[in-house]
């Protein structure tokens, strides 16, 4: 094997369930047996961590539950929720599926634009929505887009299922409400109304294979000039992907003309405190985030 | 034992399931055409097709390949007969030092299988995950476009021939 294969590679068992129920049963059993288990889908995080992390830091891993053979997780379906159209993505839906599924392309072109900005084709064919959510990177691309679409995740375990709105899913940097034994089975998103202003903008060093300095997704709907819905997801400006609830509260129920830039900027200042890191500075991120939010709001 | 098809032939490996597909291809299976560049999914040197779609083999655990079909750069040519892409890379300067070439060929092959009339933007999107550090990308894009033209010419010739054959038969 590879000269730098981490110690213990051979000890890690892999189970390849065919159904969600089977995957949950395996996870629950591992939990009861106190075995260190990890879910595996596209491997864009798990496998890189296993191979590039210093051996002394690598978490021992007894069991990997491979989800790529669970067909239920790659389904895309449609449902009506209180008269509104929703799309439901299995957790294993890949970015490449978003780019090639006719229904998604027609209903929510923003998801196609977002998916095109994730790594490059070889990452898009492997990376999954649930993986993007579960790893909880504040620089995730999928998460802000799903958040702006009022995403709700369905978490399933051996004991049952629960739903959590995406804007309540992240607790802190890389910490989520996902409990041991749970997996993300579905993500439900609301299809924006015809005429909605839907924004996706990723600002990075280059177009492909870049991690964002700032990324913003926005959905603005109006009825006779009044903003009836202003939903956002913004990445790389806080410890978690942020929904900018303060801007939403400020904008909904008002006309765009009644909003002023200084007030919106002040609301953003209260919500996010971007940091300096290898990719950008806090000051630049805040500047860009404010400009993108204002553009998303403007007709 | 993990069993999967590689370039049309069923192969077996007793490698641990979390071993990377890349390592299994290169060492026990001896298919060293697939290169390791970055090992973290950024450079595309290790691109192979998994069930027809391009993936980075450094990000695939071999245990995930049970029953699936892998095509590496070695599986593109038909014996000694090169594909239009391989010929174009030679003739139009798409291949230089060679380290990115296998991955470029696989990514471009995946593109031409779904779209034989790509725009330059389509081509650049298809190889955005394949980094080349010597030629610049223009000659690679030109090579892929030349191959696409060759594939289209061959298809239209074949369809004309079958049409002509049909008329004669009638």
HADDOCK unambig.tbl for C-alpha pairs under 7 A between the chains (distance, minus, plus):
assign (segid A and resid 1 and name CA) (segid B and resid 23 and name CA) 6.16 0.50 0.50
assign (segid A and resid 1 and name CA) (segid B and resid 27 and name CA) 6.72 0.50 0.50
assign (segid A and resid 2 and name CA) (segid B and resid 23 and name CA) 5.88 0.50 0.50
assign (segid A and resid 9 and name CA) (segid B and resid 16 and name CA) 6.83 0.50 0.50
assign (segid A and resid 9 and name CA) (segid B and resid 18 and name CA) 6.45 0.50 0.50
assign (segid A and resid 10 and name CA) (segid B and resid 16 and name CA) 5.01 0.50 0.50
assign (segid A and resid 12 and name CA) (segid B and resid 18 and name CA) 6.91 0.50 0.50
assign (segid A and resid 14 and name CA) (segid B and resid 17 and name CA) 6.15 0.50 0.50
assign (segid A and resid 14 and name CA) (segid B and resid 63 and name CA) 6.93 0.50 0.50
assign (segid A and resid 43 and name CA) (segid B and resid 59 and name CA) 5.40 0.50 0.50
assign (segid A and resid 43 and name CA) (segid B and resid 60 and name CA) 6.24 0.50 0.50
assign (segid A and resid 44 and name CA) (segid B and resid 59 and name CA) 5.84 0.50 0.50
assign (segid A and resid 47 and name CA) (segid B and resid 59 and name CA) 5.80 0.50 0.50
assign (segid A and resid 48 and name CA) (segid B and resid 40 and name CA) 5.50 0.50 0.50
assign (segid A and resid 48 and name CA) (segid B and resid 59 and name CA) 6.86 0.50 0.50
assign (segid A and resid 66 and name CA) (segid B and resid 64 and name CA) 6.80 0.50 0.50
assign (segid A and resid 119 and name CA) (segid B and resid 129 and name CA) 7.00 0.50 0.50
assign (segid A and resid 120 and name CA) (segid B and resid 128 and name CA) 5.70 0.50 0.50
assign (segid A and resid 120 and name CA) (segid B and resid 129 and name CA) 4.70 0.50 0.50
assign (segid A and resid 121 and name CA) (segid B and resid 126 and name CA) 6.29 0.50 0.50
assign (segid A and resid 121 and name CA) (segid B and resid 129 and name CA) 6.49 0.50 0.50
assign (segid A and resid 122 and name CA) (segid B and resid 54 and name CA) 5.40 0.50 0.50
assign (segid A and resid 122 and name CA) (segid B and resid 55 and name CA) 4.33 0.50 0.50
assign (segid A and resid 122 and name CA) (segid B and resid 56 and name CA) 5.78 0.50 0.50
assign (segid A and resid 122 and name CA) (segid B and resid 129 and name CA) 6.62 0.50 0.50
assign (segid A and resid 123 and name CA) (segid B and resid 55 and name CA) 6.86 0.50 0.50
assign (segid A and resid 125 and name CA) (segid B and resid 53 and name CA) 7.00 0.50 0.50
assign (segid A and resid 125 and name CA) (segid B and resid 55 and name CA) 6.59 0.50 0.50
assign (segid A and resid 126 and name CA) (segid B and resid 55 and name CA) 6.93 0.50 0.50
assign (segid A and resid 208 and name CA) (segid B and resid 128 and name CA) 5.99 0.50 0.50
assign (segid A and resid 209 and name CA) (segid B and resid 42 and name CA) 6.47 0.50 0.50
assign (segid A and resid 209 and name CA) (segid B and resid 129 and name CA) 6.62 0.50 0.50
